[in-house]
Amino acid sequence: MGIEFKKVSSFQRGTLFELLKDAYSFDCRYEQSCLAEWRDFDNFFFDNPPIADKYGFITTLHDEAIGFVFWDPRNLPEVAEIGHNCIASAHKGKGYSKMQLQEAVNRILQNEVRKIIVTTNDDLVPARRMYESIGFSLSHRRQNNHIAGLDGEHLDYVYFV
């Protein structure tokens, strides 16, 4: 199939930023609200390759970066929180995101974590379905106060071990 999960340090600065821009290009409000955050995210992980390579990876298809996932280990072993989990637009709907998420869950579980949490927006129905298909359950709904112009809620999902 050509899918591989590679170390972030194997890629150039800007890769995560460009993947985020592409993954959310379906609605310009995400970019308008998150652009600076995405740059900071990219800079942090390329400034800290040992952290990037231990707590995330880039998914490739025939050596092309098509997505990535990262998780926050600061509250292990109680909880790991998945942060960004994205797939480039051209590769959505093909099962790659589910493979990527399952790989992340498998890696996180190696740390004897009690639960894994992830948050998504209620309008991202494919993401919600994917989390549920892996074994995450909806645990909490809260108002979206982060992304300007997007009504709706943030949905918190949990995966209990």
ZATOR-751436 format. One line per field, with one value per atom (N, C-alpha, C): residue number from 1; chain; atom name; x, y, z. Coordinates in Angstrom, 1 decimal, decimal comma. Layout:
N
i = (NUM;...)
ch = (A;...)
at = (CA;...)
u = (X;...)
v = (Y;...)
w = (Z;...)
//
This chain:
161
i = (1;1;1;2;2;2;3;3;3;4;4;4;5;5;5;6;6;6;7;7;7;8;8;8;9;9;9;10;10;10;11;11;11;12;12;12;13;13;13;14;14;14;15;15;15;16;16;16;17;17;17;18;18;18;19;19;19;20;20;20;21;21;21;22;22;22;23;23;23;24;24;24;25;25;25;26;26;26;27;27;27;28;28;28;29;29;29;30;30;30;31;31;31;32;32;32;33;33;33;34;34;34;35;35;35;36;36;36;37;37;37;38;38;38;39;39;39;40;40;40;41;41;41;42;42;42;43;43;43;44;44;44;45;45;45;46;46;46;47;47;47;48;48;48;49;49;49;50;50;50;51;51;51;52;52;52;53;53;53;54;54;54;55;55;55;56;56;56;57;57;57;58;58;58;59;59;59;60;60;60;61;61;61;62;62;62;63;63;63;64;64;64;65;65;65;66;66;66;67;67;67;68;68;68;69;69;69;70;70;70;71;71;71;72;72;72;73;73;73;74;74;74;75;75;75;76;76;76;77;77;77;78;78;78;79;79;79;80;80;80;81;81;81;82;82;82;83;83;83;84;84;84;85;85;85;86;86;86;87;87;87;88;88;88;89;89;89;90;90;90;91;91;91;92;92;92;93;93;93;94;94;94;95;95;95;96;96;96;97;97;97;98;98;98;99;99;99;100;100;100;101;101;101;102;102;102;103;103;103;104;104;104;105;105;105;106;106;106;107;107;107;108;108;108;109;109;109;110;110;110;111;111;111;112;112;112;113;113;113;114;114;114;115;115;115;116;116;116;117;117;117;118;118;118;119;119;119;120;120;120;121;121;121;122;122;122;123;123;123;124;124;124;125;125;125;126;126;126;127;127;127;128;128;128;129;129;129;130;130;130;131;131;131;132;132;132;133;133;133;134;134;134;135;135;135;136;136;136;137;137;137;138;138;138;139;139;139;140;140;140;141;141;141;142;142;142;143;143;143;144;144;144;145;145;145;146;146;146;147;147;147;148;148;148;149;149;149;150;150;150;151;151;151;152;152;152;153;153;153;154;154;154;155;155;155;156;156;156;157;157;157;158;158;158;159;159;159;160;160;160;161;161;161)
ch = (A;A;A;A;A;A;A;A;A;A;A;A;A;A;A;A;A;A;A;A;A;A;A;A;A;A;A;A;A;A;A;A;A;A;A;A;A;A;A;A;A;A;A;A;A;A;A;A;A;A;A;A;A;A;A;A;A;A;A;A;A;A;A;A;A;A;A;A;A;A;A;A;A;A;A;A;A;A;A;A;A;A;A;A;A;A;A;A;A;A;A;A;A;A;A;A;A;A;A;A;A;A;A;A;A;A;A;A;A;A;A;A;A;A;A;A;A;A;A;A;A;A;A;A;A;A;A;A;A;A;A;A;A;A;A;A;A;A;A;A;A;A;A;A;A;A;A;A;A;A;A;A;A;A;A;A;A;A;A;A;A;A;A;A;A;A;A;A;A;A;A;A;A;A;A;A;A;A;A;A;A;A;A;A;A;A;A;A;A;A;A;A;A;A;A;A;A;A;A;A;A;A;A;A;A;A;A;A;A;A;A;A;A;A;A;A;A;A;A;A;A;A;A;A;A;A;A;A;A;A;A;A;A;A;A;A;A;A;A;A;A;A;A;A;A;A;A;A;A;A;A;A;A;A;A;A;A;A;A;A;A;A;A;A;A;A;A;A;A;A;A;A;A;A;A;A;A;A;A;A;A;A;A;A;A;A;A;A;A;A;A;A;A;A;A;A;A;A;A;A;A;A;A;A;A;A;A;A;A;A;A;A;A;A;A;A;A;A;A;A;A;A;A;A;A;A;A;A;A;A;A;A;A;A;A;A;A;A;A;A;A;A;A;A;A;A;A;A;A;A;A;A;A;A;A;A;A;A;A;A;A;A;A;A;A;A;A;A;A;A;A;A;A;A;A;A;A;A;A;A;A;A;A;A;A;A;A;A;A;A;A;A;A;A;A;A;A;A;A;A;A;A;A;A;A;A;A;A;A;A;A;A;A;A;A;A;A;A;A;A;A;A;A;A;A;A;A;A;A;A;A;A;A;A;A;A;A;A;A;A;A;A;A;A;A;A;A;A;A;A;A;A;A;A;A;A;A;A;A;A;A;A;A;A;A;A;A;A;A;A;A;A;A;A;A;A;A;A;A;A;A;A;A)
at = (N;CA;C;N;CA;C;N;CA;C;N;CA;C;N;CA;C;N;CA;C;N;CA;C;N;CA;C;N;CA;C;N;CA;C;N;CA;C;N;CA;C;N;CA;C;N;CA;C;N;CA;C;N;CA;C;N;CA;C;N;CA;C;N;CA;C;N;CA;C;N;CA;C;N;CA;C;N;CA;C;N;CA;C;N;CA;C;N;CA;C;N;CA;C;N;CA;C;N;CA;C;N;CA;C;N;CA;C;N;CA;C;N;CA;C;N;CA;C;N;CA;C;N;CA;C;N;CA;C;N;CA;C;N;CA;C;N;CA;C;N;CA;C;N;CA;C;N;CA;C;N;CA;C;N;CA;C;N;CA;C;N;CA;C;N;CA;C;N;CA;C;N;CA;C;N;CA;C;N;CA;C;N;CA;C;N;CA;C;N;CA;C;N;CA;C;N;CA;C;N;CA;C;N;CA;C;N;CA;C;N;CA;C;N;CA;C;N;CA;C;N;CA;C;N;CA;C;N;CA;C;N;CA;C;N;CA;C;N;CA;C;N;CA;C;N;CA;C;N;CA;C;N;CA;C;N;CA;C;N;CA;C;N;CA;C;N;CA;C;N;CA;C;N;CA;C;N;CA;C;N;CA;C;N;CA;C;N;CA;C;N;CA;C;N;CA;C;N;CA;C;N;CA;C;N;CA;C;N;CA;C;N;CA;C;N;CA;C;N;CA;C;N;CA;C;N;CA;C;N;CA;C;N;CA;C;N;CA;C;N;CA;C;N;CA;C;N;CA;C;N;CA;C;N;CA;C;N;CA;C;N;CA;C;N;CA;C;N;CA;C;N;CA;C;N;CA;C;N;CA;C;N;CA;C;N;CA;C;N;CA;C;N;CA;C;N;CA;C;N;CA;C;N;CA;C;N;CA;C;N;CA;C;N;CA;C;N;CA;C;N;CA;C;N;CA;C;N;CA;C;N;CA;C;N;CA;C;N;CA;C;N;CA;C;N;CA;C;N;CA;C;N;CA;C;N;CA;C;N;CA;C;N;CA;C;N;CA;C;N;CA;C;N;CA;C;N;CA;C;N;CA;C;N;CA;C;N;CA;C;N;CA;C;N;CA;C;N;CA;C;N;CA;C;N;CA;C;N;CA;C;N;CA;C;N;CA;C;N;CA;C;N;CA;C;N;CA;C;N;CA;C;N;CA;C;N;CA;C;N;CA;C;N;CA;C;N;CA;C;N;CA;C;N;CA;C;N;CA;C;N;CA;C)
u = (0,8;0,0;0,9;2,1;2,9;2,8;2,0;1,8;2,9;3,6;4,6;4,4;4,9;4,8;6,3;6,6;8,0;8,3;9,5;9,9;9,8;9,4;9,2;10,5;11,6;12,9;13,4;12,7;13,1;12,6;11,8;11,1;11,6;11,2;11,6;10,6;11,1;10,3;9,2;8,0;6,9;6,0;6,5;5,7;4,4;4,4;3,2;2,3;2,8;2,0;1,3;2,0;1,4;0,3;0,5;-0,5;-1,7;-1,6;-2,7;-3,5;-2,8;-3,5;-4,3;-3,7;-4,4;-5,6;-5,4;-6,4;-7,7;-7,5;-8,6;-9,0;-8,5;-8,8;-10,3;-11,0;-12,4;-13,3;-12,7;-13,4;-12,4;-12,4;-11,4;-11,4;-12,5;-12,5;-11,5;-11,2;-10,2;-8,8;-8,5;-7,2;-7,2;-8,3;-8,3;-8,1;-8,6;-8,5;-7,3;-6,7;-5,7;-4,3;-4,1;-2,9;-1,7;-1,7;-0,6;-0,3;-1,4;-1,2;-0,6;-0,9;-0,4;1,1;1,5;2,9;3,7;3,1;3,8;3,9;2,9;2,9;4,1;4,2;5,2;6,6;6,8;8,0;8,4;7,5;7,8;8,4;7,8;8,2;9,5;9,7;11,0;12,1;11,8;12,8;13,1;12,3;12,4;12,3;13,2;13,0;12,9;13,6;13,4;12,0;11,3;9,9;9,1;9,3;8,5;8,6;9,8;9,9;9,4;9,3;8,8;7,3;6,7;5,2;4,4;4,9;4,2;4,9;4,2;4,8;4,1;4,8;4,2;3,9;2,7;2,2;2,6;3,2;3,6;2,9;2,7;2,2;3,2;3,9;5,0;5,9;6,3;7,3;6,8;5,5;4,9;4,2;4,5;3,8;2,3;1,5;0,0;-0,7;-0,1;-0,8;0,2;-0,4;0,4;-0,5;0,0;-0,7;0,4;0,0;0,8;-0,1;0,6;-0,1;0,7;0,0;0,7;0,9;2,1;2,4;2,5;2,3;2,6;1,8;0,7;-0,2;-0,2;0,8;0,9;1,3;0,9;0,1;-1,4;-1,8;-3,3;-4,0;-3,4;-4,1;-3,0;-3,3;-2,6;-3,6;-3,3;-4,3;-3,7;-4,5;-4,2;-4,4;-3,4;-3,6;-4,0;-3,2;-3,5;-3,5;-4,4;-4,5;-5,1;-4,3;-4,9;-4,3;-5,1;-4,8;-5,0;-4,1;-4,2;-5,5;-6,1;-7,4;-7,5;-6,5;-6,5;-6,5;-6,2;-6,1;-7,2;-8,2;-9,3;-10,2;-10,9;-11,9;-11,4;-10,1;-9,4;-9,0;-9,3;-8,9;-7,5;-6,8;-5,5;-5,5;-6,5;-6,6;-6,9;-7,7;-8,0;-6,8;-6,0;-4,7;-3,8;-3,7;-2,8;-3,3;-4,5;-5,0;-4,8;-5,0;-4,8;-3,3;-2,4;-1,0;-0,7;-1,3;-1,0;-1,5;-2,7;-3,3;-2,4;-1,9;-1,0;0,3;0,8;2,1;1,8;0,7;0,3;0,1;-0,5;-0,8;0,5;1,6;2,9;3,3;2,7;3,1;2,2;1,4;0,5;-0,4;-0,9;-1,8;-3,2;-3,9;-5,3;-6,3;-6,2;-7,1;-6,5;-7,1;-6,6;-7,8;-7,5;-8,6;-8,3;-9,3;-9,2;-10,4;-10,2;-11,3;-11,4;-12,7;-12,9;-14,1;-14,4;-15,5;-16,7;-17,9;-19,1;-19,4;-18,9;-19,1;-18,2;-17,2;-16,3;-16,8;-17,9;-18,5;-17,6;-16,9;-16,0;-15,0;-14,4;-13,5;-14,2;-15,4;-16,2;-16,4;-16,8;-17,0;-15,8;-14,7;-13,4;-13,0;-13,1;-12,8;-13,6;-14,9;-15,8;-15,5;-15,1;-14,7;-13,5;-12,6;-11,4;-11,7;-12,8;-13,1;-13,3;-13,2;-13,4;-14,9;-15,3;-16,7;-16,8;-17,9;-18,2;-18,4;-17,6;-17,7;-18,2;-18,0;-18,4;-18,6;-19,6;-19,8;-19,6;-18,9;-18,7;-18,7;-19,0;-19,1;-17,8;-17,8;-16,6;-16,3;-15,3;-14,9;-13,6;-13,1;-11,7;-11,8;-12,6;-12,5;-13,6;-13,2;-14,1;-15,0;-16,3;-17,2;-17,7;-17,2;-17,8;-18,7;-19,9;-20,9;-20,7;-21,3;-21,3;-20,5;-20,1;-19,5;-18,2;-17,4;-16,2;-16,8;-16,3;-16,7;-15,5;-15,5;-14,4;-14,7;-13,8;-13,9;-12,8;-13,2;-12,2;-12,1;-11,0;-10,6;-10,1;-10,9;-10,5;-9,7;-8,6;-7,8;-8,3)
v = (-1,2;0,0;1,3;1,2;2,3;3,3;2,9;3,8;3,4;4,5;4,4;5,5;5,3;6,3;6,6;7,9;8,3;9,4;9,4;10,5;11,9;12,8;14,2;14,8;14,4;14,9;14,6;13,7;13,4;14,4;15,3;16,3;17,7;18,6;20,0;20,8;21,8;22,7;23,3;23,4;23,8;22,7;21,5;20,3;20,2;20,3;20,2;21,4;22,6;23,8;23,6;23,2;23,0;21,9;20,8;19,8;20,3;21,0;21,6;22,5;23,4;24,3;23,6;22,5;21,7;21,0;20,4;19,5;20,3;21,6;22,4;23,4;23,2;24,2;24,2;23,2;23,1;24,3;25,0;26,1;27,1;28,3;29,3;29,8;29,6;30,1;29,4;28,2;27,5;28,2;28,5;29,1;30,5;31,2;32,6;32,6;31,6;31,6;30,9;30,0;29,1;29,2;30,1;30,2;30,4;31,3;31,6;30,4;29,8;28,6;27,4;27,3;26,2;26,5;27,7;28,1;27,8;28,2;27,9;26,4;25,6;24,2;23,6;24,0;23,5;23,9;25,2;25,6;24,9;24,6;23,9;22,5;21,8;20,4;20,4;21,3;21,3;21,9;22,7;23,2;22,1;21,1;20,1;18,7;18,3;17,0;15,8;15,7;14,5;14,4;15,5;15,5;15,1;15,7;15,4;13,9;13,4;12,0;11,0;11,4;10,5;10,5;11,7;11,9;12,2;11,8;12,0;11,4;11,5;11,0;11,5;11,4;11,9;10,6;10,6;9,5;9,8;8,8;9,0;8,0;8,3;7,4;7,5;6,4;6,4;7,6;7,8;8,8;10,2;10,4;11,8;12,0;13,1;13,3;13,6;12,8;13,0;13,3;13,2;13,5;13,4;13,6;13,4;13,4;12,9;12,9;13,2;13,9;14,2;14,0;13,6;13,5;14,1;14,6;15,3;14,2;14,0;13,0;13,5;14,8;15,4;14,9;14,2;13,7;12,2;11,6;10,1;9,7;8,6;7,5;7,7;8,8;9,0;9,2;10,1;10,4;10,9;10,6;11,2;11,9;13,1;13,8;13,9;13,4;13,6;15,0;15,7;17,0;17,0;17,5;17,5;16,1;15,8;14,5;14,9;15,0;15,5;14,7;14,7;14,0;15,1;15,1;16,1;15,8;16,9;16,8;15,7;15,6;14,7;13,2;13,0;11,6;11,3;12,2;11,9;10,9;10,2;9,2;7,9;7,7;6,5;5,5;5,9;5,0;5,3;6,3;6,6;7,2;8,1;8,7;7,7;6,7;5,7;4,8;4,5;3,8;4,6;5,9;6,8;6,9;7,1;7,1;5,8;4,7;3,4;3,2;3,7;3,6;4,5;5,7;6,6;5,9;5,4;4,7;3,6;2,8;1,6;2,1;3,2;3,8;4,3;5,0;5,6;4,5;3,4;2,3;1,7;1,8;1,3;1,9;3,1;3,8;3,5;2,4;2,0;3,2;3,9;5,0;4,5;5,2;4,8;5,2;6,4;6,8;7,8;7,8;8,7;9,6;10,9;11,8;12,6;13,0;13,8;14,7;15,9;16,8;17,1;17,2;17,6;18,6;19,2;20,1;19,3;19,7;18,9;18,9;19,9;19,9;18,9;18,3;17,4;16,0;15,7;14,4;13,2;13,3;12,1;11,9;12,9;12,7;12,1;12,5;11,9;10,4;10,1;8,6;7,8;8,4;7,7;7,4;8,4;8,2;7,1;7,2;6,2;4,8;4,7;3,4;2,7;3,6;3,1;2,6;3,1;2,8;4,0;5,2;6,4;6,5;7,1;7,4;8,8;9,4;10,8;11,0;11,9;12,1;13,4;14,4;15,8;16,7;17,6;18,6;20,0;20,9;22,2;23,2;24,4;25,5;25,8;26,0;26,3;27,8;28,1;29,5;29,8;28,9;29,0;29,5;28,9;29,2;30,2;31,4;32,5;32,2;32,5;32,3;30,9;30,0;28,6;28,4;28,3;27,9;26,4;26,0;24,6;24,4;23,1;22,7;21,9;21,9;21,0;19,7;18,6;17,3;16,6;16,2;15,5;14,0;13,3;11,8;11,2;10,0;9,3;7,9;7,3;5,9;5,4;4,5;3,9;2,6;2,5;1,2;0,3)
w = (0,0;0,0;0,0;0,5;0,5;1,7;2,7;3,9;4,9;5,4;6,4;7,4;8,6;9,7;10,0;9,7;9,8;10,8;11,3;12,2;11,6;12,5;12,1;11,7;12,3;12,1;10,7;10,0;8,6;7,6;8,0;7,1;7,4;6,5;6,6;7,4;8,1;8,8;7,9;8,3;7,5;7,1;7,2;6,7;7,5;8,8;9,6;9,3;9,2;8,9;7,6;6,6;5,2;5,3;6,0;6,1;6,8;7,8;8,5;7,6;6,9;6,0;5,0;4,4;3,4;4,0;5,1;5,8;6,1;6,5;6,9;5,8;4,6;3,5;3,0;3,5;3,1;3,7;4,7;5,4;5,8;5,1;5,4;6,8;7,5;8,9;9,8;9,5;10,3;10,1;8,9;8,6;9,2;9,1;9,6;11,1;11,8;13,3;13,8;13,0;13,5;12,9;12,0;11,2;12,1;13,0;13,9;14,8;15,3;16,2;15,4;14,1;13,3;13,1;12,9;12,7;14,0;15,1;16,4;16,6;16,3;16,4;15,6;14,3;13,5;14,0;14,4;14,9;16,2;17,1;18,3;18,0;17,2;16,9;16,1;15,2;14,5;15,3;16,3;17,3;18,3;18,5;19,5;18,9;18,0;17,3;18,3;19,4;20,3;20,7;21,0;21,5;20,3;19,1;17,9;17,5;17,6;17,2;18,2;19,4;20,5;20,6;20,3;20,6;19,4;18,2;17,0;15,8;14,7;13,5;12,3;11,2;9,9;9,1;8,5;7,7;6,3;5,6;4,2;3,3;2,1;1,1;-0,1;-0,3;-1,4;-1,1;0,1;0,6;0,5;0,2;0,3;1,6;2,3;3,6;3,3;3,9;3,7;5,0;6,1;7,4;8,6;9,7;10,9;12,1;13,3;14,5;15,6;16,7;17,9;19,1;20,2;21,5;22,6;23,6;24,7;25,9;26,2;27,3;28,7;28,9;30,2;31,3;31,1;32,2;32,2;31,6;31,7;33,1;33,6;32,9;33,0;33,6;33,8;32,4;31,6;30,3;29,3;28,1;26,9;26,1;25,6;24,8;23,4;22,5;21,1;20,7;20,1;19,6;18,2;17,3;15,9;15,3;14,5;13,8;12,4;11,4;10,1;9,0;7,9;6,6;5,5;4,6;3,5;2,7;2,2;1,5;0,4;-0,4;-1,5;-1,0;0,3;0,8;1,8;2,0;2,9;2,3;3,2;2,7;2,2;2,4;1,8;2,9;4,2;5,3;5,9;5,3;5,9;7,3;7,5;8,8;9,9;9,6;10,5;10,8;9,8;10,0;10,9;10,6;11,3;12,8;13,0;14,4;15,1;14,5;15,2;15,5;14,6;14,9;16,1;16,2;17,4;18,6;18,6;19,8;20,2;19,3;19,6;20,3;19,8;20,3;21,7;21,9;23,2;24,2;23,8;24,8;25,3;24,6;25,1;26,4;26,7;27,9;29,1;29,0;30,1;30,6;29,6;29,9;30,3;31,1;31,6;30,6;30,0;29,0;28,0;26,8;25,8;25,4;25,3;25,0;23,7;23,0;21,8;21,7;21,1;20,9;19,5;19,0;17,6;17,6;16,5;16,4;15,9;16,3;16,0;14,5;13,7;12,3;11,5;12,2;11,5;11,7;11,0;11,2;10,8;9,7;9,4;10,5;11,1;12,3;13,4;13,7;14,8;14,6;13,3;13,0;13,1;12,7;12,8;14,2;15,1;16,5;17,1;16,8;17,3;16,8;15,5;15,0;15,6;16,1;16,8;18,2;18,8;20,2;21,1;20,6;21,4;21,7;22,8;23,1;23,5;23,0;23,3;24,8;25,4;26,9;27,3;26,4;26,9;25,7;25,7;24,7;25,4;24,7;25,3;24,2;24,5;23,5;22,8;21,5;20,8;21,0;21,7;21,9;21,3;20,5;19,9;18,5;17,7;16,2;15,9;15,6;15,3;14,1;14,2;13,1;12,9;13,7;13,6;14,8;14,5;15,6;15,9;17,0;17,3;18,6;18,7;20,0;19,7;20,7;20,8;21,4;20,8;21,3;21,9;23,1;23,8;23,7;23,2;23,1;24,0;24,6;25,5;25,0;25,2;24,9;26,2;26,9;28,2;27,9;28,6;28,5;29,6)
//
